[in-house]
């Protein structure tokens, strides 16, 4: 039976809410290491997993945000995407944007996540698309949307941003740099210290108003040139996109922790589990450990039933599969088997 194609074009509003995620396919020459995957970015496994997790992402975000414009950014041509994804995008009205990686750091920049600066190519493209009062959420694909995000978009429009404050520990080394070192970087770049101690804002959930997107685009070039010069001198530099975001948020007066009321990075691994009771009530679950586990199983479920179906039943199953708010013995055993399979198929 063919899936119904829903027409969202009849929805007329004075502003637009955008929800975007992305996947950058790395070549063998540029591939960096993906710690959560245990693989290089050019591996077939990484490609397959990231294609599959788009299904639970877009199914849940569309279900609760029917009027939002959904965007998928990639360096792949649309006809290079798997058929199941093309069918999903047609059904849900997801726009595919093929975008080259122009703001790639130099080769050997940092060991992991060298594709993360693709975010700033996305913001550059969105700057030409958005009106000043439009709102944008750029979200990692290993997320599920649990409730409508109208309140989040209202806050983005009101405050200019909605950021996820993730680390304030001044002793922590965050992907190669500490917050005090980032403050030293800031003072050297702008010839003035930050007004408040810097915080590290996670790059998995970034809410910006249209005019804020344009301001970030304008400020990025100067900051990046300074960052490259620091790298040439082998001084502490901003290694990934969230470092840059954290510095620009201070510079452009976009700092807040609004997103903390909507999202949490939930680790569900045997080595580290930070999920607490009531976390399941958050609007968005970020589930990095579940890419090859719970999210893959949700991909299979959603491909079978072509939608959430009964919401209560779906979320009961999603909790079982992802370990939110608690990991069951059955899930532990299933995840252990998945880990063993991954180990022997490396």
Secondary structure, 3 states (H helix, E strand, C coil): CCCCCCCCCCCCCCCCEEEEEEECCCCCCCCCEECCCCEECCCHHHHHHHHHHHHHHHHHHHHHCCCCEEEEEECCCHHHCCHHHHHHHHHHCEEEEECCCCCCCCCCCCCECHHHHHHHHHHHHHHCCCCCCCEEEEECCCEEECCCCHHHHHHHHHHCEEEEEEECCCCCCECCECHHHHHHHHHHHHCCCCCCCCCEEEEEEEEEEHHHHHHHHHHHHHHHHHHHHHHHCCCCCCCCHHHHHHHHHHHCCCCCCHHHHCEEECCECCCCECCCCCHHHCCEEECHHHCCCHHHHHHHHHHHHCCCCCHHHHHHHHHHHHCCCCCCHHHHHHHHHHHHHHHHCC
